[in-house]
C-alpha cells in the first residue's frame, strides 16, 4: 500500500512538473508571511516537493525557475510583513498570533535590536522569530533599502538551499551512497559534530541541526551505514554539547545567559531554571524535547551546582534518546520494506 502511494506521487510529479514553479512561489511566500509562517511548514514542504521531483525523474532544468520563484516568494512575503508592521504598528499586538503569544514581539524586538540588518538576513533561517522579524523591522521603521537588500539576498540563499540540496541529494543518491560507504567513519564524525552543535545553547542552530541530523541519518542508513556506529556518534555528540554547556554554567554562575554567541533567546535561562526546579535531574532527560530553549537546561544545571555524576548520567540517557529519534525514521521504513 505504501509503495503504491509513493509510486503514485512520483508519477504525478512527472506528469505535472509545470506546477513546480507556482508551488515553489506560494510555499515560500507563506513561509515568509508574518501570520501564515507561524503554522505553515513551508521549508519542509519545499524540501519534500523538491525531493519528490528528483525521485520522479524530471529534468534538472526545472531547478533554476524553482529557485527564482521561491526566492521571489520569500522576499515578497517578508516585504509584505514589513509593510504590515510599518502601517499597522499600533494594532499588531492585538491580533493573532501576537495576542495569543505576547512573547513573540519582545523576542523579535530583542533579536532585531541586537543584530539590526543582520537580523533580517538571518530571519529567513531562524524558526522562532522568522514570523516577527520583518514586522518588527517595519514597526521600528528600518530604512527600506537596507531591509530589502538583506531580505532579497537572504531569501534567494534560503530558496537555493531548500530547492537544490534535496533535489541533487536524490538525483545523485547512488554516488552519495558510495562516498558514504567509502568514508563511513568520516560520515559518522560529521554526525557527531552536528549533534554537538544541536546541544549547545544557540537557538539559531536548533532547526537547521534538527533537519540536518534527520537528513544525514536518513542518507547514512539508506546507504547501508552501520546503525550502531551512527547511534554512538550521535549520542557522543549530544553529550559533548551538554557537557560543554554544563561546564560553562559552572564557570559563569553569575551570568549564565551570555555563555555563547547568538544566545539571544530571552526566556532561555529563566525557563530552564523553572524547569529544573520542577523536575530536577529528570528534567535533563525530558528537556531535549522542549525546542530551541532546551540547551539552556545543562547551563543552568552547571550554574546551580548539580552534581557531576548526576548530570552525566541524565545527559547520557537524553543524548541516547535524541540519537535514537534521529535514526528511527529510516529504521522504521526499513522494517516496512523500503
C-alpha positions as CSV (number, residue, x, y, z in Angstrom):
1,X,0.0,0.0,0.0
2,X,2.7,2.5,1.0
3,X,4.8,1.5,-2.1
4,X,1.8,2.2,-4.3
5,X,1.3,5.6,-2.7
6,X,4.9,6.6,-3.3
7,X,4.7,5.4,-6.9
8,X,1.5,7.5,-7.5
9,X,3.2,10.6,-6.0
10,X,6.3,10.2,-8.3
11,X,4.0,9.6,-11.3
12,X,2.1,12.7,-10.5
13,X,5.3,14.7,-10.3
14,X,6.4,13.6,-13.7
15,X,3.0,14.4,-15.3
16,X,2.6,17.8,-13.6
17,X,6.1,19.2,-13.3
18,X,4.8,22.5,-14.7
19,X,3.3,23.1,-11.2
20,X,6.7,23.3,-9.7
21,X,7.3,27.0,-10.2
22,X,3.9,28.3,-8.9
23,X,4.0,25.8,-6.0
24,X,7.6,27.0,-5.0
25,X,6.4,30.6,-5.1
26,X,3.3,30.1,-3.0
27,X,5.1,27.8,-0.4
28,X,7.9,30.3,0.1
29,X,5.5,33.2,0.3
30,X,3.6,31.5,3.0
31,X,6.8,30.6,4.9
32,X,7.8,34.3,5.0
33,X,4.4,36.0,5.6
34,X,4.2,37.1,9.2
35,X,0.8,35.4,10.1
36,X,1.0,32.3,7.9
37,X,4.5,31.3,8.8
38,X,3.6,30.6,12.4
39,X,1.7,27.5,11.3
40,X,2.9,27.0,7.7
41,X,5.8,24.4,7.5
42,X,7.0,25.9,4.2
43,X,10.6,24.8,4.4
44,X,9.6,21.2,5.0
45,X,7.1,21.3,2.1
46,X,9.6,22.8,-0.3
47,X,12.2,20.3,0.6
48,X,9.8,17.4,0.3
49,X,8.5,18.7,-3.1
50,X,12.0,19.1,-4.5
51,X,13.0,15.6,-3.4
52,X,9.8,14.2,-4.9
53,X,10.6,15.9,-8.2
54,X,14.1,14.3,-8.2
55,X,12.6,10.9,-7.4
56,X,10.2,11.2,-10.2
57,X,13.0,11.7,-12.7
58,X,12.1,15.2,-14.0
59,X,14.8,17.2,-15.8
60,X,17.1,19.4,-13.6
61,X,16.1,22.3,-15.9
62,X,13.2,22.9,-13.5
63,X,15.5,23.9,-10.7
64,X,16.5,27.4,-11.7
65,X,12.9,28.5,-12.3
66,X,12.0,27.0,-8.9
67,X,14.8,28.8,-7.1
68,X,13.8,32.1,-8.7
69,X,10.2,31.5,-7.8
70,X,10.9,30.5,-4.2
71,X,13.3,33.4,-3.8
72,X,10.8,35.9,-5.0
73,X,8.0,34.3,-2.9
74,X,10.2,34.5,0.2
75,X,11.3,38.1,-0.5
76,X,7.7,39.3,-1.2
77,X,6.4,37.6,1.9
78,X,8.9,39.4,4.0
79,X,8.3,42.7,2.3
80,X,4.5,42.4,2.9
81,X,5.2,41.6,6.5
82,X,7.5,44.7,6.8
83,X,4.7,46.9,5.4
84,X,2.2,45.4,7.8
85,X,4.5,46.4,10.7
86,X,5.1,49.8,9.2
87,X,1.5,50.8,8.7
88,X,-0.3,48.8,11.4
89,X,2.2,49.3,14.2
90,X,-0.3,50.1,17.0
91,X,-2.8,47.3,16.2
92,X,-0.3,44.5,15.7
93,X,-0.1,43.3,19.4
94,X,-3.9,42.9,19.5
95,X,-4.2,40.5,16.5
96,X,-3.5,36.8,16.2
97,X,-0.9,35.3,16.7
98,X,0.7,38.1,18.7
99,X,-2.1,38.5,21.2
100,X,-2.0,34.7,21.9
101,X,1.7,34.7,22.5
102,X,2.8,38.1,24.0
103,X,6.5,37.0,23.9
104,X,6.7,36.9,20.1
105,X,7.1,40.7,19.7
106,X,9.6,41.2,22.6
107,X,11.7,38.3,21.4
108,X,11.7,39.6,17.8
109,X,12.5,43.1,19.1
110,X,15.4,41.9,21.2
111,X,16.8,40.0,18.2
112,X,16.3,43.0,15.9
113,X,17.8,45.4,18.3
114,X,20.9,43.3,18.8
115,X,21.6,42.4,15.1
116,X,20.0,45.2,13.1
117,X,20.0,44.5,9.3
118,X,21.7,41.1,10.0
119,X,18.5,40.1,11.8
120,X,16.6,40.5,8.6
121,X,19.2,38.4,6.8
122,X,19.2,35.7,9.5
123,X,15.4,35.8,9.9
124,X,14.7,33.6,6.9
125,X,16.7,30.8,8.6
126,X,15.6,31.3,12.3
127,X,12.4,29.4,13.2
128,X,11.4,31.1,16.5
129,X,11.5,34.7,15.2
130,X,11.1,34.3,11.4
131,X,7.5,35.4,11.6
132,X,8.1,38.6,13.5
133,X,11.5,40.0,12.3
134,X,10.1,41.8,9.3
135,X,7.1,43.1,11.3
136,X,9.5,44.4,14.0
137,X,11.6,46.0,11.2
138,X,8.6,47.8,10.0
139,X,7.5,48.8,13.4
140,X,11.0,50.2,14.1
141,X,10.9,52.0,10.7
142,X,14.0,50.4,9.5
143,X,15.1,52.1,6.2
144,X,13.5,50.4,3.2
145,X,16.7,50.0,1.1
146,X,18.9,48.0,3.6
147,X,15.8,46.0,4.6
148,X,15.0,45.0,1.0
149,X,18.7,44.3,0.2
150,X,19.1,42.0,3.3
151,X,15.7,40.4,2.6
152,X,16.3,39.7,-1.0
153,X,19.8,38.2,-0.7
154,X,18.7,36.0,2.2
155,X,15.5,34.9,0.5
156,X,17.4,33.6,-2.5
157,X,20.1,31.9,-0.5
158,X,17.3,30.2,1.5
159,X,15.5,29.2,-1.7
160,X,18.6,27.8,-3.3
161,X,19.3,25.7,-0.2
162,X,15.8,24.4,0.2
163,X,15.4,23.5,-3.5
164,X,18.8,22.4,-4.7
165,X,20.0,20.3,-1.7
166,X,17.2,17.8,-1.6
167,X,16.9,17.6,-5.4
168,X,20.6,16.8,-6.0
169,X,20.7,14.6,-2.9
170,X,18.1,12.3,-4.5
171,X,19.3,12.8,-8.1
172,X,22.9,11.7,-7.2
173,X,22.0,9.3,-4.4
174,X,24.0,6.4,-5.8
175,X,27.1,8.4,-5.9
176,X,26.5,9.9,-2.4
177,X,25.8,6.4,-1.0
178,X,29.1,5.2,-2.5
179,X,31.0,8.1,-0.9
180,X,29.3,7.5,2.5
181,X,30.2,3.8,2.5
182,X,33.7,4.5,1.4
183,X,34.2,7.0,4.3
184,X,31.8,5.7,6.9
185,X,33.8,6.9,9.9
186,X,34.1,10.4,8.4
187,X,30.4,10.5,7.9
188,X,29.8,9.4,11.5
189,X,32.2,12.1,12.7
190,X,30.1,14.6,10.8
191,X,27.0,13.4,12.6
192,X,29.0,13.8,15.9
193,X,29.7,17.4,15.1
194,X,26.1,18.2,14.1
195,X,24.8,16.5,17.3
196,X,27.2,18.6,19.4
197,X,26.1,21.8,17.7
198,X,22.5,20.8,18.3
199,X,23.2,20.5,22.0
200,X,24.8,24.0,22.6
201,X,22.6,26.9,23.7
202,X,22.5,28.8,20.4
203,X,18.8,28.8,19.4
204,X,19.6,29.9,15.9
205,X,21.1,26.4,15.3
206,X,18.1,24.4,16.6
207,X,16.1,23.8,13.5
208,X,19.0,23.7,11.0
209,X,20.7,21.0,13.1
210,X,17.5,19.1,13.7
211,X,16.9,18.9,9.9
212,X,20.5,18.1,9.1
213,X,20.6,15.4,11.7
214,X,17.5,13.7,10.4
215,X,18.5,14.1,6.7
216,X,22.1,12.9,7.4
217,X,20.9,9.9,9.4
218,X,18.5,9.0,6.7
219,X,21.2,9.2,4.0
220,X,23.7,7.3,6.1
221,X,21.4,4.4,6.9
222,X,19.9,4.4,3.4
223,X,23.5,3.9,2.1
224,X,23.9,0.9,4.3
225,X,25.9,2.5,7.0
226,X,26.3,1.0,10.5
227,X,23.4,2.0,12.6
228,X,25.2,1.3,15.9
229,X,28.1,3.5,14.8
230,X,25.7,6.3,13.9
231,X,23.9,5.9,17.2
232,X,27.1,6.1,19.2
233,X,28.3,9.1,17.2
234,X,25.0,11.0,17.8
235,X,24.9,10.1,21.5
236,X,28.5,11.2,22.0
237,X,27.9,14.5,20.1
238,X,24.8,15.4,22.1
239,X,26.6,14.5,25.4
240,X,29.7,16.6,24.4
241,X,27.5,19.6,23.7
242,X,25.6,19.1,27.0
243,X,28.8,18.8,29.0
244,X,30.2,22.0,27.4
245,X,27.1,23.8,28.5
246,X,27.2,22.4,32.0
247,X,30.9,23.3,32.5
248,X,30.3,26.8,31.2
249,X,27.4,27.2,33.6
250,X,29.6,26.2,36.5
251,X,32.2,28.7,35.3
252,X,29.8,31.6,34.9
253,X,27.3,31.2,37.6
254,X,26.6,34.9,37.9
255,X,25.8,35.4,34.2
256,X,25.0,32.0,32.6
257,X,22.9,33.5,29.8
258,X,25.8,35.0,27.9
259,X,27.8,31.9,27.5
260,X,27.6,31.6,23.8
261,X,27.5,34.0,20.8
262,X,24.0,34.5,19.4
263,X,22.4,33.4,22.8
264,X,19.6,35.9,22.1
265,X,16.8,33.7,23.4
266,X,15.4,35.9,26.2
267,X,13.5,33.2,28.1
268,X,16.2,30.6,28.0
269,X,17.8,30.9,31.4
270,X,14.6,31.8,33.4
271,X,12.6,29.0,31.7
272,X,15.4,26.5,32.3
273,X,15.6,27.5,36.0
274,X,11.9,26.9,36.4
275,X,12.0,23.6,34.5
276,X,14.9,22.2,36.6
277,X,13.3,23.5,39.8
278,X,10.2,21.4,39.0
279,X,11.7,18.3,37.5
280,X,15.2,18.1,39.0
281,X,17.7,15.7,37.3
282,X,14.9,14.0,35.2
283,X,14.4,17.4,33.6
284,X,17.8,16.9,31.9
285,X,16.3,14.0,30.0
286,X,13.0,15.4,29.1
287,X,14.3,18.9,28.3
288,X,15.7,17.7,25.0
289,X,12.2,17.8,23.6
290,X,11.4,21.4,24.6
291,X,12.5,23.2,21.5
292,X,15.1,25.9,20.9
293,X,15.5,26.7,24.7
294,X,16.3,23.1,25.6
295,X,20.1,23.6,25.6
296,X,19.9,26.2,28.4
297,X,19.0,23.4,30.9
298,X,22.5,22.0,31.1
299,X,23.9,25.5,31.5
300,X,21.5,26.1,34.4
301,X,22.4,22.7,35.9
302,X,26.0,23.7,36.0
303,X,25.2,27.1,37.4
304,X,23.0,25.6,40.1
305,X,25.7,23.1,41.1
306,X,24.0,19.9,40.1
307,X,26.4,17.0,41.0
308,X,28.6,16.0,38.1
309,X,27.7,12.3,38.3
310,X,24.0,13.0,38.4
311,X,24.3,15.3,35.4
312,X,26.5,12.9,33.3
313,X,24.1,10.0,33.8
314,X,21.0,12.1,33.0
315,X,22.7,13.6,30.0
316,X,23.8,10.3,28.6
317,X,20.3,9.0,28.7
318,X,18.9,12.1,27.0
319,X,21.7,12.0,24.4
320,X,20.9,8.4,23.6
321,X,17.2,9.2,23.2
322,X,17.9,12.1,20.8
323,X,20.3,10.0,18.7
324,X,17.6,7.2,18.6
325,X,14.9,9.6,17.5
326,X,17.2,10.7,14.6
327,X,17.8,7.2,13.2
328,X,14.3,5.9,14.0
329,X,12.5,7.1,10.8
330,X,14.9,5.3,8.4
331,X,14.9,2.1,10.6
332,X,11.1,2.2,10.6
333,X,11.0,2.4,6.8
334,X,13.4,-0.5,6.7
335,X,11.0,-2.6,8.7
336,X,8.3,-1.7,6.2
337,X,10.4,-2.9,3.3
338,X,11.9,0.3,2.0
